[in-house]
Amino acid sequence: MVKIAPSILSANFAKLGEEIKDVEEGGADWIHIDVMDGHFVPNITMGPLVVGAVRPVTKLPLDVHLMIENPDQYLEAFAKAGADTISVHVEACRHLHRTIQEIRSLGVNPGVVLNPATPVEWIAPILGDVGLVLLMTVNPGFGGQAFIESVVPKIEKLHRLKKEQGLAFDIEVDGGIHPETAQKCTQAGATVLVAGSNIFKSKNRKKAIQALKYGQ
Ligand SMILES: O=C(CO)[C@@H](O)[C@H](O)COP(=O)(O)O
């Protein structure tokens, strides 16, 4: 069954704890936390302090997506704050294999992220070392953008490589996910769907989560 990871980027930050409890009760599987530094992406969001504040609020795994330059400098802080998965952009890592090893050595599930225009081939050498590959289905930086259809064949390609190599990493997609795009992604091989506005802007979060999981 596909897992649903609500992105708190679209939550009401003034009552973040309640927002997280609401989606947990609504059937969310992970909580997705978007970290942006104003350099790698043109927006600034949250850091380890927010991850640490959220940790006691939920039993769900915290899925931390680093959209930052020089992620190596902050891995330990996010691990100590309680991240269960830390994903870094291939476009931001000069020594990707070392960064992935470092995340694992901190006792955290390592993930790698590709922007929509970055080919899957870039991460072929490290597929056996990661627990998650996140394929961005929008250009990172903001919630509420339109799904980029040309990423679907990338999901299919990654799914094929995963099967051929007998690997078990999750394939996560993020950006513009609603029931229709969710179905395209799961059919192509996605195992985790990140959704921000579709869940948090909905009056009934439970219904929104169920629609992503099971279709409408
Ligand atoms: O990482 C990002 C944006 O950079 C995403 O996690 C967005 O938060 C997804 O938002 P929606 O497209 O679902 O509104």
The ligand as a Gaussian input file, in Angstrom:
#p B3LYP/6-31G(d) Opt

LIG

0 1
 O        9.187000      20.251000      -1.456000
 C        8.189000      20.806000      -1.791000
 C        8.263000      22.078000      -2.529000
 O        9.584000      22.384000      -2.726000
 C        6.889000      20.135000      -1.561000
 O        6.936000      19.259000      -0.441000
 C        5.683000      20.959000      -1.489000
 O        5.375000      21.323000      -0.165000
 C        4.538000      20.202000      -2.043000
 O        3.434000      21.016000      -2.047000
 P        2.155000      20.717000      -2.947000
 O        2.588000      20.809000      -4.365000
 O        1.683000      19.341000      -2.569000
 O        1.222000      21.802000      -2.516000

